[in-house]
């Protein structure tokens, strides 16, 4: 294709993807398969990378992320972001309705909506294009999180249809659905990180991440519920939400117009029972006066609108007996206490276990054997113990203390300064840690040995056939054929059989052999260095190019790599100080695994920038920030986030950071413009 054809193709793809996003997220009527959609998006991203000058500011590819935000700018809200008054009783809802009736003598209609348990956001659109997204903050000003909000798929970057105001703000809640939350916590545990306590905390933490690509992976969601602006063309709140949906906004389907207090309570009672069937958390119902004219008459107090109130559901609780506490050891050696409970019905499920998180939580609860405990499942997905019924405590019951030694291997536990978690330091000899590392190594995002699974790995370990990840490459058909195990039925699971038949063994050995062609960045992720997840592994592989260079890097050299902070650098150094880890890597090298980046993996367009290190700062006319960094790499150059003596050029766009300019001047680092840069790669 010539350039004009490419430009037209990018425009056509963008329009098609926007239309399919609207069909999928707003109308719930997908017109194409997920595979077809992914292929279109991949083509758009590829074309924009090859021809960044044709990339539109509101391109659907922005949902994938890529820009880095070092510091979130504080922005003053055009309209103060007030909180709603909360109520917890029917009597207070009646009082709210009575006050409204006294202030307005005419007929009043209400709108009832679900109160989403997430992070409040205000999004401004200008001429139909997403211009800015700001968190609540203190209600007067919040953080500009536009770059990260752009990655949320059901937030339109360009509005659908017609009739929207030239400029307006729409407010809503950023949430993390249950499936995304569970997936995120599984990933965090796999990478040695503490899991999030609840979806709200996870959504809040995600919005403030520096790397928008990581935000995109977390699959945040957004539900929008209120429009603000000058001279809006609506008479009612309900009408404004219908218009918002037609423009491509994801407004709630769980909404009702109510004529009186009885209908309000009918809505509240329905959702107090049905809330556990939803795919996301809610913590109550919001009641609003529907007429925008009446809202204006009612006005505001200093803290909240007089025309709306939030009825908060009480977190569901249950009392049950504490039977015992188990201490579980994870892949990273973190020891987590888990309470075993007498089965009790809570929030629509039977609860038998509750997390106690760590030693501090266990100590704060002051649990004793046989205690009657109060369990809650409010905003939490995982039930938690919130208190003890002291009146039913057995006299002289002994406090339950956190263990001092690993429950699996007997090694004394350690606790790092400033951390709440105890660890078993016996990484190479503690069975659950070894099994966890083996399971991580074979996982889909690592070495992708899909014919093996955790239960097969566990069996091979228990039979003494594998003790570390390198042992996988010594397995033979004779060792595997005929192996088997029967997992007995439990209250929760049916009986399960595992058998290594001829076809199974053939597939396992093929998968092991195939894994030898997997690239360095995934091998680096697979070997299981604490805090080195998928993204960090890729950045390390790009920066150091080989395992030998990475192993020999000191603390300061590690921190020069993009996104590598103190904690990650210290973890890498600790990993490579262990001679057992070095021996395993050498054995894997002998088996043919990829421990070096090859030029073919980088798909270079040229080597015109080879040996050069760039710091890109500011806004550019023909490139997005991510696009210019990708172009640097495509021509053999390297990116750095901060100016140092190793920087070749400071690539200065509009509004380049003053600290970077000052640092470059003090070190004598040359500044080049966007046009200078383009000449370098011509």
Secondary structure, 3 states (H helix, E strand, C coil): CCHHHHHHHHHHHHHHHHHHHHHHHHCCCCCCCHHHHHHHHHHHHHHHHHCHHHCCCCCHHHHHCCCECCCCCEEECCCCCCCCCEECCHHHHHHHHHHHHHHCCCCCCEEEEEEECCEEEEEEEECCEEEEEEECCCCCEEEECHHHHCCCCCCCCECCCCCCCCEEEEEEEEECCHHHHHHHHHHHHHCCCCCCCCHHHHHHHHHCCCEHHHHHHCCCEEEEEEEECCCCCCCEHHHHHHHHHHCCCCECCCEEEECCHHHHHHHHHHHHHHHHHCCCCEEEEEEEECEHHHHHHHCECCCCECCEEEEECCCCEEEEEEEEEEEEECCCCEEEEEEEEEEEEECCEEEEEEECCCHHHHHHHCCECCCEEEEECCCCCCCEEEEECHHHCCCCCCECCCCCECCCCCCEEEECCCCCCEEECCCCCCHHHHHHHHHHHHCCCCCCCCCCCHHHHHHHHHCCCCCCHHHHHHCCHHHHCCCEEEECCCCCCCCEEEECCHHHHHHHHHHHHHHHHCCHHHHHHHCCCCCCCHHHHHHHHHHHCEHHHHHHCCHHHHHCCCCCCHHHHHHHHHHHHCHHHHHHHHHHHHCCCCCECCHHHHCCCCCCCCCCEEEEECECCCCCHHHHHHHHHHCCCEECCCCCCCCCEEEECECCCHHHHHHHHHHCCEEECHHHHHHHHC
